[in-house]
Structure formats: C-alpha cells, structure tokens
C-alpha cells in the first residue's frame, strides 16, 4: 500500500484515544493566543528532534506551561473544546482522558466541576470518558478526603494511577482501587514505563486493573508477558512518548509489535501531545514508517481500542464492523 492509499485508509477508520492527559494535551495555540509575546515561537521541546533527558525534566516543563493556562473551571472547558475538535478531525469516535487530581489542591477547584466542564465540551459525534489521575503520593490530609468523595461522582468513569514509579507503593492504593472497583469505576495504572516490569504485575495483582498505561518494560520479563496474556490485560501504549522520554532508545526497538505477536492486546494513543507535538495520526504513521507495521496490524490496534472501550456492546460492534468493511474495501481495490 503506497503512502497516499494508506493515508486514505487511515482517515476512513473510526478511531479511539485511550491514554490521554487533559493537562498534557493543552493546545499550544491557546497559550499563543493568551500570551503571544511569550509563546510566539516554537520551543525546543516541541521540535521533532527533541528528546527529554528524564521524566523530571518532562514533568517540570509540562507543569510550568500548564499552570499558565489552567486556572479555572472555564479554562478546562476551553482547552477540552479544542482538544476534542482535533479528535473529530482525525475521525476519532471515542476518548478516554484523565485530569490530574492534584489540580484540586493546586488550584483549589472542585474536581466535580472540572469533570463537568470537560464533559460539557464534548462535541456531537464523540464519546468521552473522564478518569481521575491520582499520583502514588496523592493521599495527603487535604487531598485524601477529596479522593474518597470523587468515587461518588456519577460522571467519573474511573481512576488511573499516575506519577513517578520510583515512589513507594503506599498502603492506601490497593484499598482505594478496590473501593473504586466496587463503585463500578474502571481502574487503570501507569506501570512499566520507567519502573521495572514487576510494577506491571503488582498493578494487575494488587489493584485488579486490566488496563495498563504504557507497560513498555514488560518486554524484559517473560513471566509478566505471560501474565498479560493469561489475564487479557490491555496495554494502552504511546510509542512517540516512549521515544521522546527515552523509555526506548530507538523507535525501531519499541516492543509493541512483539507484544502483539505474543497475543498481548495493545492500543495506541498520544499521552501528552502538548509535550511531544504529536497527533494520533502521527502515531500510526510512525508505526508504519519506523516499525514496518502493515495496514492490518494498524487496523487491529484501532479495533482493540473499541474492544476495551466503555461503550455498550452494539456500539462497539458497529465500529469494529466498520473497520472490517474498510479492510475488505482495501483488499478488493488492491486485489
């Protein structure tokens, strides 16, 4: 399939984004509009050849810029409107995104109002599920009670463990994730990005998650890869993020294809497009150009996103059937 035909095929497919941080998806153009003198030029960290030295550098730059925009409930609404409009432009039909629980403390904003603002920005034609991103050290005297209350929010789809994997796995985390599951929330965890493969098995066994964000370093442990297959755990992966953050040395070394070959279910998302200047289409083009993914392998990744989506069975199947029809059309035309 030539590049033009692939572009048409990719554009025709309904897509999902299952690993996206709202603050990390802050549209650069909003900062430019707010302060054109400061943000008129493209910064080094958004240029194609830039790679972060470490997670701390990435986090510092992101927080510095995010705090220039996110200062109110309305700022979340305005950012989400632009973020979701870009999804529609890429034929994305379903999004799972998280906002950082710490913003309730930093900004003294009610988390339920942030959640409502994000959902109010959802356009027609897009389904969005919002998660609360909770750092490993988030259960402070101030934030702890707010986190407990968050599990009663009807519109909150789930929770996701964030933060440095080098931080201790505190005792409140398994209890809290158990409570979330009992409340009917979808539970996820970031694991195996900078931390070892054992963090993945810990998240699966102790938190009861079946969705791991990243999980890249599972490749280092045969037992962990076996666990992922046995328990049908999905890895919501972000190859460009992994490259930019030096989780992998080269894109060609990213383990996503091997995971798929071993029967591990994977999806593809952008993670923090503010920081990496990437789009979902960029991710799939990167898989094709740097890792020799076929159009069938990319279609499988996209189908996986709908298979794990928090949608009713009929909607899921309709999207998967649409992907299958596009594959048939391509094979018919190419044949």
C-alpha positions as CSV (number, residue, x, y, z in Angstrom):
1,X,0.0,0.0,0.0
2,X,1.5,3.3,-1.0
3,X,1.5,6.4,1.2
4,X,-1.5,8.1,-0.4
5,X,-3.6,4.9,-0.2
6,X,-2.5,4.4,3.5
7,X,-3.5,8.0,4.3
8,X,-6.9,7.4,2.8
9,X,-7.3,4.1,4.6
10,X,-6.3,5.6,8.0
11,X,-8.6,8.6,7.6
12,X,-11.5,6.3,6.8
13,X,-11.2,4.3,10.1
14,X,-13.1,5.3,13.2
15,X,-10.5,5.6,16.0
16,X,-10.1,5.7,19.7
17,X,-7.8,7.5,22.1
18,X,-7.4,5.6,25.3
19,X,-4.4,7.2,27.0
20,X,-4.6,11.0,27.1
21,X,-3.9,13.5,29.9
22,X,-6.0,16.7,29.6
23,X,-3.3,18.9,31.1
24,X,-0.7,17.2,28.8
25,X,-3.0,17.8,25.8
26,X,-3.1,21.6,26.3
27,X,-3.3,23.0,22.8
28,X,-0.2,25.2,22.1
29,X,-2.3,27.7,20.2
30,X,-4.2,28.6,23.3
31,X,-1.0,29.7,25.0
32,X,-0.1,31.6,21.9
33,X,-3.5,33.4,22.0
34,X,-3.2,34.2,25.7
35,X,0.4,35.4,25.6
36,X,1.7,35.9,22.0
37,X,4.9,37.7,23.1
38,X,5.9,34.7,25.3
39,X,4.7,31.8,23.1
40,X,5.0,33.0,19.6
41,X,8.0,30.8,18.7
42,X,8.0,27.0,18.8
43,X,10.0,25.9,21.8
44,X,12.8,23.4,21.6
45,X,10.8,20.7,23.4
46,X,8.2,20.7,20.7
47,X,10.6,20.3,17.8
48,X,10.9,16.9,16.0
49,X,14.4,16.1,17.1
50,X,14.0,16.9,20.8
51,X,14.2,14.2,23.5
52,X,13.8,14.7,27.2
53,X,16.7,13.9,29.5
54,X,14.5,12.3,32.1
55,X,10.9,12.3,33.4
56,X,11.6,15.1,35.8
57,X,12.6,17.5,33.0
58,X,9.4,16.5,31.1
59,X,7.2,17.0,34.1
60,X,8.8,20.3,35.0
61,X,8.3,21.8,31.5
62,X,4.7,20.5,31.3
63,X,3.7,21.8,34.8
64,X,5.3,25.2,34.1
65,X,3.2,25.7,30.9
66,X,0.0,24.0,32.1
67,X,-0.1,26.4,35.0
68,X,0.0,29.3,32.6
69,X,-3.4,28.1,31.2
70,X,-5.3,26.0,33.7
71,X,-6.5,28.4,36.4
72,X,-10.3,27.9,36.4
73,X,-13.1,25.5,35.5
74,X,-13.6,27.6,32.4
75,X,-10.0,27.0,31.3
76,X,-10.6,23.3,31.3
77,X,-13.7,23.7,29.2
78,X,-11.9,25.9,26.6
79,X,-8.9,23.5,26.4
80,X,-11.2,20.5,26.1
81,X,-13.2,22.1,23.3
82,X,-10.0,22.4,21.2
83,X,-8.7,19.0,22.2
84,X,-11.9,17.3,21.2
85,X,-12.2,19.2,17.9
86,X,-8.9,17.8,16.9
87,X,-10.2,14.3,17.6
88,X,-13.1,14.8,15.3
89,X,-10.7,16.0,12.6
90,X,-8.9,12.6,12.8
91,X,-12.2,10.6,12.8
92,X,-11.8,9.7,16.5
93,X,-15.1,8.4,17.9
94,X,-14.2,7.5,21.5
95,X,-11.8,9.1,24.0
96,X,-10.6,8.2,27.5
97,X,-8.9,11.1,29.2
98,X,-7.8,12.0,32.7
99,X,-7.3,15.1,34.6
100,X,-4.8,15.4,37.4
101,X,-6.3,15.1,40.9
102,X,-3.5,17.4,42.3
103,X,-5.1,20.3,40.4
104,X,-7.9,20.2,43.0
105,X,-5.3,21.1,45.6
106,X,-3.0,23.4,43.4
107,X,-5.9,25.5,42.1
108,X,-8.4,24.9,44.9
109,X,-11.0,24.0,42.3
110,X,-13.8,21.4,42.9
111,X,-12.9,18.3,41.0
112,X,-16.5,17.6,40.1
113,X,-16.7,21.0,38.4
114,X,-13.6,20.2,36.4
115,X,-15.1,16.9,35.3
116,X,-18.4,18.6,34.3
117,X,-16.5,21.2,32.3
118,X,-14.6,18.6,30.3
119,X,-17.8,16.7,29.6
120,X,-19.6,19.9,28.6
121,X,-17.0,20.4,25.9
122,X,-17.7,17.1,24.2
123,X,-19.0,17.7,20.7
124,X,-21.6,15.7,18.9
125,X,-20.1,12.6,17.3
126,X,-17.6,11.9,20.1
127,X,-17.9,9.7,23.2
128,X,-15.7,10.8,26.1
129,X,-15.0,9.0,29.4
130,X,-13.1,11.0,32.0
131,X,-10.8,9.5,34.6
132,X,-9.2,11.0,37.7
133,X,-5.4,10.7,37.5
134,X,-4.0,10.0,41.0
135,X,-0.3,10.2,41.9
136,X,1.2,7.5,44.1
137,X,1.8,10.1,46.9
138,X,-1.6,11.9,46.5
139,X,-3.3,10.8,49.6
140,X,-2.5,13.9,51.7
141,X,-4.6,15.2,54.6
142,X,-6.0,17.8,52.1
143,X,-6.5,15.6,49.0
144,X,-7.3,12.3,50.7
145,X,-10.9,13.1,51.6
146,X,-11.5,14.7,48.2
147,X,-10.3,11.5,46.5
148,X,-12.7,9.4,48.6
149,X,-15.6,11.7,47.7
150,X,-14.6,11.5,44.0
151,X,-15.6,7.9,43.9
152,X,-19.2,9.0,44.4
153,X,-19.2,11.2,41.3
154,X,-21.7,9.7,38.8
155,X,-20.0,11.1,35.7
156,X,-16.5,9.9,36.7
157,X,-15.7,6.8,34.6
158,X,-12.7,5.6,36.5
159,X,-9.3,6.3,38.1
160,X,-5.7,5.9,36.9
161,X,-2.5,5.6,39.0
162,X,-0.1,8.3,37.9
163,X,3.3,9.7,39.0
164,X,6.8,8.6,39.4
165,X,7.1,4.8,39.6
166,X,10.1,5.3,41.9
167,X,7.8,6.5,44.6
168,X,6.7,3.9,47.2
169,X,3.6,1.9,46.6
170,X,1.7,3.2,49.6
171,X,-0.7,1.1,51.5
172,X,-3.8,3.2,50.7
173,X,-3.5,2.5,47.0
174,X,-4.8,-1.2,46.9
175,X,-7.6,-0.3,49.3
176,X,-8.7,2.7,47.2
177,X,-8.5,0.8,43.9
178,X,-10.7,-1.9,45.5
179,X,-13.2,0.6,46.6
180,X,-13.3,2.2,43.1
181,X,-14.0,-1.2,41.5
182,X,-16.8,-1.8,44.0
183,X,-18.2,1.6,43.0
184,X,-18.3,0.4,39.4
185,X,-15.4,2.5,38.2
186,X,-12.9,1.4,35.5
187,X,-9.4,1.2,37.1
188,X,-6.1,1.7,35.3
189,X,-2.5,2.2,36.3
190,X,0.6,3.6,34.8
191,X,3.3,0.9,35.2
192,X,6.4,-0.4,33.4
193,X,7.3,2.9,31.8
194,X,10.3,4.0,33.8
195,X,9.8,1.4,36.5
196,X,10.5,-2.3,36.2
197,X,8.3,-5.0,34.7
198,X,7.4,-6.1,38.3
199,X,5.4,-2.9,38.7
200,X,3.1,-4.2,36.0
201,X,2.4,-7.5,37.8
202,X,1.9,-5.6,41.0
203,X,-0.7,-3.3,39.4
204,X,-2.5,-6.3,37.9
205,X,-2.4,-8.5,41.1
206,X,-2.8,-5.9,43.8
207,X,-5.0,-3.3,42.1
208,X,-7.1,-5.6,40.0
209,X,-6.6,-3.5,36.8
210,X,-7.0,-4.9,33.3
211,X,-5.7,-1.7,31.7
212,X,-2.0,-0.8,32.0
213,X,-0.9,2.6,30.7
214,X,2.4,2.1,28.8
215,X,3.7,-1.3,30.2
216,X,6.6,-1.0,27.8
217,X,9.1,-2.8,30.1
218,X,7.0,-5.9,30.2
219,X,9.3,-7.0,27.4
220,X,12.0,-7.5,30.0
221,X,10.2,-10.3,31.8
222,X,8.7,-13.4,30.2
223,X,6.5,-14.1,33.3
224,X,5.0,-10.7,33.1
225,X,4.2,-11.1,29.4
226,X,2.6,-14.4,30.2
227,X,0.5,-12.7,32.9
228,X,-0.7,-10.1,30.4
229,X,-1.9,-12.8,28.0
230,X,-3.4,-15.0,30.7
231,X,-5.4,-12.3,32.3
232,X,-6.2,-10.5,29.0
233,X,-4.6,-7.2,30.1
234,X,-4.6,-4.3,27.6
235,X,-1.5,-2.1,27.2
236,X,-2.5,1.4,26.3
237,X,0.7,2.4,24.6
238,X,2.2,5.6,23.4
239,X,5.3,4.9,21.1
240,X,6.2,8.6,20.4
241,X,6.1,9.4,24.1
242,X,8.2,6.4,24.9
243,X,10.8,7.5,22.3
244,X,10.8,11.2,23.4
245,X,11.2,10.2,27.0
246,X,14.0,7.7,26.2
247,X,12.0,4.7,27.5
248,X,13.2,3.1,24.3
249,X,16.5,4.1,22.6
250,X,15.1,3.9,19.0
251,X,11.6,3.7,17.7
252,X,12.6,0.6,15.8
253,X,13.2,-1.0,19.2
254,X,9.7,-0.4,20.6
255,X,8.2,-3.7,21.8
256,X,4.6,-3.1,20.6
257,X,4.9,-5.4,17.6
258,X,6.4,-8.2,19.6
259,X,3.6,-7.7,22.2
260,X,1.0,-8.1,19.6
261,X,2.7,-11.2,18.1
262,X,2.7,-12.8,21.6
263,X,-1.0,-12.2,21.9
264,X,-0.9,-9.1,24.2
265,X,-3.7,-6.7,23.4
266,X,-2.4,-3.2,22.7
267,X,-3.9,0.2,21.8
268,X,-2.1,3.4,20.7
269,X,-2.6,6.9,22.0
270,X,-0.7,10.2,22.2
271,X,-0.2,10.5,26.0
272,X,0.8,14.2,26.2
273,X,0.6,15.9,22.8
274,X,1.5,19.3,24.3
275,X,4.9,17.9,25.3
276,X,5.5,15.7,22.2
277,X,3.8,17.8,19.5
278,X,2.1,14.6,18.2
279,X,-1.3,13.5,16.9
280,X,-3.0,10.2,16.8
281,X,-2.4,10.1,13.0
282,X,1.3,10.8,13.7
283,X,1.4,7.7,16.0
284,X,0.1,5.4,13.3
285,X,2.3,6.9,10.6
286,X,5.3,6.3,12.9
287,X,4.3,2.7,13.4
288,X,4.2,2.3,9.6
289,X,7.4,4.2,8.8
290,X,9.6,3.3,11.7
291,X,8.4,-0.2,12.6
292,X,7.1,-1.6,9.3
293,X,3.5,-2.0,10.6
294,X,1.1,-3.3,8.0
295,X,-2.3,-1.8,7.5
296,X,-3.8,-4.9,9.0
297,X,-1.7,-4.5,12.2
298,X,-2.8,-0.9,12.5
299,X,-6.4,-1.9,12.0
300,X,-6.0,-4.4,14.8
301,X,-4.7,-1.8,17.1
302,X,-7.6,0.5,16.3
303,X,-10.1,-2.3,16.7
304,X,-8.6,-3.1,20.1
305,X,-9.4,0.4,21.3
306,X,-13.1,-0.2,20.7
307,X,-12.9,-3.7,22.2
308,X,-11.8,-2.1,25.6
309,X,-14.0,1.0,25.3
310,X,-16.6,1.7,27.9
311,X,-19.4,1.6,25.3
312,X,-22.4,-0.7,25.0
313,X,-21.9,-3.9,23.0
314,X,-23.8,-2.7,20.0
315,X,-21.8,0.5,19.6
316,X,-18.6,-1.4,20.0
317,X,-19.5,-3.9,17.4
318,X,-20.7,-1.3,14.9
319,X,-17.4,0.4,15.0
320,X,-15.5,-2.8,14.7
321,X,-17.7,-3.9,11.8
322,X,-16.9,-0.5,10.1
323,X,-13.2,-1.2,10.4
324,X,-13.6,-4.7,8.9
325,X,-15.6,-3.2,6.0
326,X,-12.8,-0.7,5.3
327,X,-10.3,-3.6,5.3
328,X,-12.4,-5.5,2.8
329,X,-12.6,-2.5,0.5
330,X,-8.9,-2.0,0.6
331,X,-8.2,-5.7,-0.2
332,X,-10.8,-5.6,-3.0
333,X,-9.3,-2.5,-4.6
334,X,-5.7,-3.7,-4.2
335,X,-6.6,-7.1,-5.5
